[in-house]
Amino acid sequence: MIKKKITKNALSLILTPNKSSTVQQNLIFFGFLSVLCLTFAIGFFVLGATMILPFAGLEIFILFIVLKANRNWLNQSEKIHLDKLYVKLEKGKNALTFDRFLSKFSVVDHKTKKRVFITSDKKKVEIGSFLNEDEIEELITLLKKKVQDLNFS
């Protein structure tokens, strides 16, 4: 998802992954899977298959890890601020500032998906790796237009 703020002298973008479900919906889904797993484990335990309990605990532990990875993925964001002199990029807790005249945006077209990079000196940082194809095209269009506007103003 791209949130944009365009002014005459600057472009500010906030890039986030698409969220098809809320955190509460994810908790309900993974909670349901955990309850289902425990129900089967207790049922087999009652029938005398005691070795099922450690594996059920392992399965619930793995579900917890998947839920945490899912939340980390959904909470990532990137902020890009492009003005006449600088390109500022915030990825999570990392903040980078590039001189606009010494850096460039580049698009690499892989077989599966286009990738957008900002390069300057020895740094090469990918932007919007979690965006879908339409959003990447929109990002490329926004960046091209604003760079062109800033170059001729």
ROLUMNU-185134 format. One line per 5 residues: their letters; for each residue x, y, z of N, C-alpha, C, O. Coordinates in nm, 2 decimals. Layout:
# residues N
a> X,Y,Z,X,Y,Z,X,Y,Z,X,Y,Z ~ ...
//
This chain:
# residues 153
mikkk> 0.08,-0.12,0.00,0.00,0.00,0.00,0.09,0.12,0.00,0.19,0.13,0.07 ~ 0.06,0.22,-0.08,0.13,0.34,-0.09,0.05,0.46,-0.05,-0.06,0.49,-0.10 ~ 0.10,0.53,0.06,0.03,0.66,0.10,0.13,0.77,0.05,0.25,0.76,0.08 ~ 0.07,0.86,-0.02,0.16,0.97,-0.08,0.11,1.11,-0.04,0.00,1.13,-0.02 ~ 0.21,1.19,-0.03,0.19,1.33,-0.01,0.28,1.41,-0.10,0.40,1.41,-0.09
itkna> 0.22,1.48,-0.20,0.29,1.54,-0.30,0.28,1.69,-0.29,0.17,1.75,-0.28 ~ 0.39,1.76,-0.28,0.39,1.91,-0.28,0.47,1.95,-0.40,0.53,1.87,-0.47 ~ 0.48,2.09,-0.42,0.56,2.14,-0.53,0.71,2.10,-0.52,0.77,2.07,-0.62 ~ 0.76,2.10,-0.40,0.91,2.08,-0.39,0.95,1.95,-0.32,1.06,1.92,-0.30 ~ 0.85,1.86,-0.30,0.88,1.74,-0.23,0.78,1.63,-0.25,0.67,1.65,-0.30
lslil> 0.82,1.50,-0.23,0.73,1.39,-0.24,0.76,1.30,-0.12,0.88,1.27,-0.09 ~ 0.66,1.27,-0.04,0.67,1.18,0.07,0.58,1.06,0.05,0.46,1.07,0.02 ~ 0.64,0.94,0.07,0.57,0.82,0.05,0.59,0.73,0.18,0.69,0.73,0.24 ~ 0.48,0.66,0.21,0.48,0.56,0.31,0.44,0.43,0.25,0.33,0.42,0.20 ~ 0.53,0.33,0.25,0.50,0.20,0.19,0.48,0.10,0.30,0.56,0.09,0.39
tpnks> 0.37,0.03,0.29,0.34,-0.08,0.38,0.28,-0.20,0.31,0.23,-0.18,0.20 ~ 0.30,-0.32,0.36,0.24,-0.44,0.29,0.09,-0.43,0.30,0.03,-0.37,0.39 ~ 0.02,-0.50,0.21,-0.12,-0.51,0.21,-0.16,-0.60,0.33,-0.10,-0.71,0.35 ~ -0.27,-0.56,0.40,-0.31,-0.64,0.51,-0.45,-0.69,0.48,-0.55,-0.62,0.47 ~ -0.46,-0.82,0.46,-0.59,-0.88,0.42,-0.67,-0.92,0.55,-0.79,-0.95,0.54
stvqq> -0.60,-0.92,0.67,-0.67,-0.95,0.79,-0.60,-0.86,0.90,-0.49,-0.82,0.89 ~ -0.68,-0.84,1.00,-0.63,-0.76,1.12,-0.56,-0.85,1.21,-0.56,-0.97,1.20 ~ -0.49,-0.79,1.31,-0.42,-0.87,1.41,-0.52,-0.96,1.49,-0.49,-1.07,1.52 ~ -0.64,-0.90,1.52,-0.74,-0.98,1.60,-0.79,-1.10,1.52,-0.80,-1.21,1.57 ~ -0.81,-1.08,1.39,-0.85,-1.19,1.30,-0.74,-1.30,1.29,-0.77,-1.42,1.29
nliff> -0.61,-1.26,1.29,-0.50,-1.35,1.29,-0.50,-1.43,1.42,-0.48,-1.55,1.42 ~ -0.52,-1.36,1.53,-0.52,-1.42,1.66,-0.63,-1.53,1.67,-0.61,-1.64,1.73 ~ -0.75,-1.49,1.62,-0.86,-1.58,1.63,-0.83,-1.71,1.54,-0.86,-1.82,1.58 ~ -0.78,-1.69,1.42,-0.75,-1.80,1.33,-0.64,-1.89,1.40,-0.67,-2.01,1.40 ~ -0.53,-1.84,1.44,-0.43,-1.92,1.50,-0.47,-1.98,1.64,-0.43,-2.09,1.67
gflsv> -0.56,-1.91,1.71,-0.62,-1.96,1.83,-0.70,-2.08,1.80,-0.70,-2.18,1.88 ~ -0.79,-2.07,1.70,-0.87,-2.18,1.66,-0.79,-2.30,1.62,-0.82,-2.42,1.66 ~ -0.68,-2.28,1.55,-0.59,-2.39,1.51,-0.53,-2.46,1.63,-0.51,-2.58,1.64 ~ -0.49,-2.38,1.73,-0.43,-2.43,1.86,-0.53,-2.51,1.94,-0.50,-2.62,1.99 ~ -0.65,-2.46,1.95,-0.76,-2.53,2.02,-0.79,-2.66,1.95,-0.81,-2.76,2.02
lcltf> -0.79,-2.66,1.82,-0.82,-2.78,1.74,-0.71,-2.89,1.77,-0.73,-3.00,1.79 ~ -0.58,-2.84,1.77,-0.47,-2.93,1.79,-0.48,-2.99,1.93,-0.45,-3.11,1.95 ~ -0.51,-2.90,2.03,-0.51,-2.95,2.17,-0.63,-3.05,2.19,-0.62,-3.14,2.26 ~ -0.74,-3.03,2.12,-0.86,-3.12,2.13,-0.82,-3.25,2.08,-0.85,-3.36,2.14 ~ -0.75,-3.26,1.96,-0.71,-3.39,1.91,-0.61,-3.46,2.00,-0.61,-3.58,2.03
aigff> -0.51,-3.37,2.06,-0.41,-3.43,2.14,-0.47,-3.49,2.27,-0.44,-3.60,2.31 ~ -0.57,-3.41,2.33,-0.63,-3.46,2.45,-0.71,-3.59,2.42,-0.72,-3.68,2.50 ~ -0.78,-3.59,2.31,-0.86,-3.71,2.27,-0.77,-3.83,2.25,-0.81,-3.94,2.30 ~ -0.66,-3.82,2.19,-0.57,-3.93,2.17,-0.50,-3.97,2.30,-0.48,-4.09,2.33 ~ -0.48,-3.87,2.39,-0.42,-3.90,2.53,-0.52,-3.98,2.61,-0.48,-4.08,2.68
vlgat> -0.65,-3.95,2.60,-0.75,-4.02,2.67,-0.76,-4.17,2.62,-0.78,-4.26,2.69 ~ -0.74,-4.18,2.49,-0.74,-4.32,2.43,-0.61,-4.40,2.46,-0.60,-4.52,2.42 ~ -0.51,-4.34,2.52,-0.39,-4.41,2.55,-0.27,-4.38,2.47,-0.16,-4.43,2.49 ~ -0.28,-4.29,2.37,-0.17,-4.25,2.29,-0.10,-4.13,2.35,-0.12,-4.01,2.31 ~ -0.02,-4.15,2.45,0.04,-4.04,2.53,0.15,-3.97,2.45,0.19,-3.85,2.49
milpf> 0.21,-4.03,2.35,0.32,-3.97,2.28,0.27,-3.85,2.19,0.36,-3.78,2.13 ~ 0.14,-3.84,2.18,0.09,-3.73,2.09,0.11,-3.59,2.16,0.12,-3.49,2.09 ~ 0.11,-3.59,2.29,0.12,-3.46,2.36,0.24,-3.38,2.33,0.23,-3.26,2.31 ~ 0.37,-3.44,2.33,0.48,-3.35,2.30,0.47,-3.29,2.16,0.52,-3.18,2.13 ~ 0.42,-3.37,2.06,0.41,-3.32,1.93,0.30,-3.22,1.91,0.32,-3.12,1.83
aglei> 0.20,-3.23,1.99,0.09,-3.12,1.99,0.15,-2.99,2.05,0.13,-2.88,2.00 ~ 0.23,-3.00,2.15,0.30,-2.89,2.21,0.39,-2.82,2.11,0.40,-2.70,2.10 ~ 0.47,-2.91,2.03,0.56,-2.86,1.93,0.48,-2.79,1.82,0.52,-2.68,1.77 ~ 0.36,-2.84,1.78,0.28,-2.78,1.68,0.23,-2.64,1.73,0.23,-2.55,1.65 ~ 0.19,-2.63,1.85,0.14,-2.50,1.90,0.25,-2.40,1.91,0.24,-2.29,1.88
filfi> 0.37,-2.45,1.95,0.49,-2.36,1.95,0.52,-2.31,1.81,0.55,-2.19,1.79 ~ 0.51,-2.40,1.71,0.54,-2.35,1.57,0.43,-2.26,1.52,0.46,-2.16,1.45 ~ 0.30,-2.28,1.56,0.20,-2.18,1.53,0.23,-2.05,1.59,0.20,-1.94,1.53 ~ 0.28,-2.04,1.71,0.31,-1.92,1.78,0.42,-1.85,1.70,0.42,-1.73,1.68 ~ 0.52,-1.92,1.66,0.63,-1.86,1.58,0.58,-1.80,1.45,0.62,-1.70,1.40
vlkan> 0.49,-1.88,1.38,0.43,-1.83,1.25,0.35,-1.70,1.28,0.36,-1.61,1.20 ~ 0.28,-1.70,1.39,0.20,-1.58,1.42,0.29,-1.46,1.44,0.26,-1.35,1.40 ~ 0.40,-1.48,1.51,0.49,-1.37,1.54,0.56,-1.32,1.41,0.57,-1.20,1.39 ~ 0.60,-1.42,1.32,0.66,-1.38,1.19,0.55,-1.30,1.11,0.59,-1.21,1.04 ~ 0.43,-1.35,1.11,0.32,-1.28,1.04,0.30,-1.13,1.09,0.29,-1.04,1.01
rnwln> 0.30,-1.12,1.22,0.29,-0.98,1.27,0.41,-0.89,1.24,0.39,-0.77,1.21 ~ 0.53,-0.95,1.24,0.65,-0.87,1.20,0.64,-0.83,1.06,0.68,-0.71,1.02 ~ 0.59,-0.92,0.97,0.58,-0.89,0.83,0.48,-0.77,0.81,0.51,-0.68,0.73 ~ 0.37,-0.78,0.87,0.26,-0.68,0.85,0.30,-0.55,0.91,0.24,-0.45,0.86 ~ 0.38,-0.54,1.01,0.41,-0.42,1.08,0.53,-0.34,1.01,0.57,-0.23,1.06
qseki> 0.59,-0.40,0.91,0.71,-0.33,0.85,0.66,-0.21,0.76,0.54,-0.21,0.71 ~ 0.74,-0.11,0.75,0.70,0.00,0.66,0.83,0.07,0.62,0.94,0.06,0.68 ~ 0.82,0.15,0.51,0.93,0.22,0.46,0.88,0.36,0.43,0.77,0.38,0.37 ~ 0.95,0.46,0.47,0.92,0.60,0.44,1.02,0.66,0.35,1.14,0.65,0.38 ~ 0.98,0.72,0.24,1.07,0.79,0.15,1.03,0.93,0.14,0.91,0.97,0.11
hldkl> 1.13,1.02,0.15,1.11,1.17,0.14,1.21,1.22,0.03,1.33,1.20,0.05 ~ 1.15,1.27,-0.08,1.23,1.32,-0.19,1.21,1.47,-0.20,1.10,1.51,-0.23 ~ 1.32,1.54,-0.19,1.31,1.69,-0.21,1.42,1.73,-0.30,1.49,1.65,-0.36 ~ 1.44,1.86,-0.31,1.54,1.92,-0.41,1.68,1.87,-0.38,1.76,1.86,-0.47 ~ 1.72,1.85,-0.25,1.85,1.82,-0.22,1.88,1.68,-0.17,1.99,1.62,-0.19
yvkle> 1.78,1.62,-0.11,1.81,1.49,-0.04,1.70,1.39,-0.07,1.58,1.42,-0.11 ~ 1.73,1.26,-0.06,1.64,1.15,-0.05,1.66,1.08,0.08,1.77,1.03,0.11 ~ 1.55,1.09,0.16,1.56,1.03,0.29,1.48,0.90,0.29,1.36,0.90,0.25 ~ 1.54,0.79,0.34,1.47,0.66,0.34,1.48,0.61,0.49,1.58,0.60,0.55 ~ 1.36,0.57,0.54,1.35,0.51,0.67,1.29,0.37,0.65,1.18,0.35,0.61
kgkna> 1.37,0.27,0.69,1.33,0.13,0.68,1.33,0.08,0.83,1.44,0.05,0.88 ~ 1.21,0.07,0.88,1.21,0.03,1.02,1.27,0.13,1.11,1.23,0.25,1.12 ~ 1.38,0.09,1.18,1.45,0.18,1.27,1.57,0.24,1.21,1.64,0.33,1.26 ~ 1.60,0.20,1.08,1.72,0.25,1.01,1.68,0.37,0.93,1.58,0.37,0.86 ~ 1.76,0.47,0.93,1.73,0.59,0.85,1.86,0.62,0.77,1.97,0.63,0.82
ltfdr> 1.84,0.64,0.64,1.95,0.67,0.55,1.91,0.80,0.48,1.80,0.83,0.44 ~ 2.02,0.88,0.45,2.00,1.01,0.38,2.10,1.00,0.26,2.22,0.98,0.28 ~ 2.04,1.03,0.14,2.12,1.03,0.02,2.12,1.17,-0.04,2.02,1.23,-0.04 ~ 2.23,1.21,-0.10,2.23,1.33,-0.17,2.16,1.30,-0.31,2.20,1.21,-0.38 ~ 2.06,1.38,-0.34,1.98,1.35,-0.46,2.06,1.36,-0.59,2.03,1.28,-0.68
flskf> 2.16,1.44,-0.59,2.24,1.46,-0.72,2.34,1.35,-0.73,2.39,1.32,-0.84 ~ 2.38,1.28,-0.62,2.48,1.17,-0.63,2.41,1.03,-0.62,2.48,0.93,-0.62 ~ 2.28,1.03,-0.62,2.21,0.90,-0.61,2.12,0.89,-0.72,2.08,0.98,-0.79 ~ 2.07,0.76,-0.75,1.98,0.74,-0.85,1.89,0.63,-0.81,1.92,0.54,-0.74 ~ 1.77,0.63,-0.87,1.67,0.52,-0.86,1.69,0.43,-0.98,1.70,0.48,-1.09
svvdh> 1.70,0.30,-0.95,1.71,0.21,-1.06,1.60,0.10,-1.05,1.56,0.06,-0.94 ~ 1.56,0.05,-1.16,1.46,-0.06,-1.17,1.53,-0.18,-1.24,1.58,-0.17,-1.35 ~ 1.52,-0.29,-1.17,1.57,-0.42,-1.22,1.46,-0.51,-1.25,1.38,-0.53,-1.16 ~ 1.44,-0.55,-1.37,1.33,-0.63,-1.41,1.37,-0.78,-1.41,1.43,-0.83,-1.50 ~ 1.33,-0.85,-1.30,1.35,-0.99,-1.29,1.24,-1.06,-1.36,1.14,-1.00,-1.40
ktkkr> 1.26,-1.19,-1.38,1.15,-1.27,-1.45,1.02,-1.27,-1.37,0.91,-1.26,-1.44 ~ 1.03,-1.27,-1.24,0.90,-1.27,-1.17,0.85,-1.14,-1.13,0.73,-1.12,-1.12 ~ 0.94,-1.04,-1.10,0.89,-0.91,-1.05,0.99,-0.80,-1.07,1.11,-0.83,-1.07 ~ 0.95,-0.68,-1.08,1.04,-0.57,-1.09,1.08,-0.53,-0.95,1.01,-0.55,-0.85 ~ 1.21,-0.48,-0.94,1.26,-0.44,-0.81,1.32,-0.30,-0.82,1.38,-0.27,-0.92
vfits> 1.29,-0.22,-0.72,1.33,-0.08,-0.73,1.44,-0.06,-0.62,1.43,-0.10,-0.51 ~ 1.55,0.01,-0.66,1.67,0.03,-0.58,1.70,0.18,-0.58,1.67,0.25,-0.67 ~ 1.76,0.23,-0.47,1.82,0.36,-0.47,1.97,0.33,-0.44,2.01,0.26,-0.35 ~ 2.05,0.39,-0.53,2.20,0.36,-0.52,2.27,0.49,-0.51,2.23,0.59,-0.57 ~ 2.37,0.49,-0.43,2.46,0.61,-0.41,2.59,0.56,-0.36,2.60,0.48,-0.26
dkkkv> 2.70,0.60,-0.42,2.83,0.55,-0.38,2.84,0.40,-0.38,2.83,0.33,-0.48 ~ 2.86,0.35,-0.26,2.87,0.20,-0.24,2.74,0.14,-0.18,2.74,0.02,-0.16 ~ 2.64,0.23,-0.16,2.52,0.18,-0.10,2.42,0.14,-0.21,2.40,0.22,-0.31 ~ 2.35,0.03,-0.19,2.24,0.00,-0.28,2.13,-0.06,-0.20,2.15,-0.17,-0.14 ~ 2.02,0.01,-0.19,1.91,-0.03,-0.10,1.78,-0.06,-0.18,1.74,0.03,-0.26
eigsf> 1.72,-0.17,-0.16,1.59,-0.20,-0.22,1.48,-0.13,-0.15,1.47,-0.12,-0.03 ~ 1.39,-0.08,-0.24,1.27,-0.01,-0.19,1.14,-0.09,-0.22,1.13,-0.13,-0.34 ~ 1.05,-0.11,-0.13,0.92,-0.16,-0.15,0.93,-0.31,-0.19,0.85,-0.35,-0.29 ~ 1.01,-0.39,-0.13,1.02,-0.53,-0.17,0.89,-0.61,-0.15,0.87,-0.71,-0.21 ~ 0.81,-0.56,-0.06,0.68,-0.63,-0.02,0.56,-0.58,-0.10,0.45,-0.63,-0.08
lnede> 0.58,-0.49,-0.20,0.47,-0.43,-0.28,0.44,-0.53,-0.39,0.52,-0.61,-0.43 ~ 0.31,-0.53,-0.43,0.27,-0.61,-0.55,0.31,-0.54,-0.68,0.36,-0.42,-0.67 ~ 0.29,-0.60,-0.79,0.33,-0.55,-0.92,0.27,-0.41,-0.95,0.34,-0.32,-1.00 ~ 0.14,-0.40,-0.93,0.07,-0.27,-0.96,0.13,-0.16,-0.87,0.15,-0.05,-0.92 ~ 0.15,-0.19,-0.75,0.20,-0.08,-0.66,0.35,-0.05,-0.69,0.39,0.07,-0.68
ieeli> 0.43,-0.14,-0.74,0.56,-0.11,-0.78,0.56,-0.02,-0.91,0.64,0.07,-0.92 ~ 0.47,-0.05,-1.00,0.45,0.04,-1.12,0.41,0.18,-1.07,0.46,0.28,-1.13 ~ 0.32,0.19,-0.98,0.28,0.32,-0.93,0.40,0.39,-0.86,0.42,0.51,-0.88 ~ 0.48,0.32,-0.78,0.60,0.37,-0.72,0.70,0.42,-0.82,0.75,0.54,-0.81 ~ 0.72,0.35,-0.93,0.81,0.39,-1.03,0.76,0.52,-1.10,0.84,0.61,-1.13
tllkk> 0.63,0.52,-1.13,0.58,0.64,-1.20,0.59,0.76,-1.11,0.62,0.87,-1.15 ~ 0.55,0.75,-0.98,0.56,0.86,-0.89,0.71,0.91,-0.88,0.73,1.03,-0.88 ~ 0.80,0.82,-0.86,0.94,0.86,-0.85,0.99,0.93,-0.98,1.06,1.03,-0.97 ~ 0.96,0.87,-1.09,1.01,0.93,-1.22,0.95,1.07,-1.24,1.02,1.17,-1.27 ~ 0.82,1.09,-1.21,0.76,1.22,-1.23,0.82,1.32,-1.14,0.84,1.43,-1.18
kvqdl> 0.84,1.29,-1.01,0.89,1.38,-0.91,1.03,1.42,-0.94,1.07,1.54,-0.93 ~ 1.11,1.32,-0.98,1.25,1.35,-1.01,1.26,1.44,-1.13,1.34,1.54,-1.13 ~ 1.18,1.41,-1.23,1.17,1.50,-1.35,1.13,1.64,-1.31,1.18,1.74,-1.36 ~ 1.02,1.65,-1.23,0.98,1.78,-1.19,1.08,1.86,-1.11,1.10,1.98,-1.13 ~ 1.15,1.79,-1.02,1.26,1.86,-0.94,1.38,1.90,-1.03,1.44,2.00,-1.00
nfs> 1.41,1.82,-1.13,1.52,1.85,-1.22,1.49,1.98,-1.30,1.59,2.05,-1.33 ~ 1.37,2.00,-1.34,1.34,2.11,-1.42,1.28,2.23,-1.35,1.23,2.33,-1.41 ~ 1.27,2.23,-1.22,1.22,2.34,-1.14,1.33,2.43,-1.09,1.30,2.53,-1.02
//
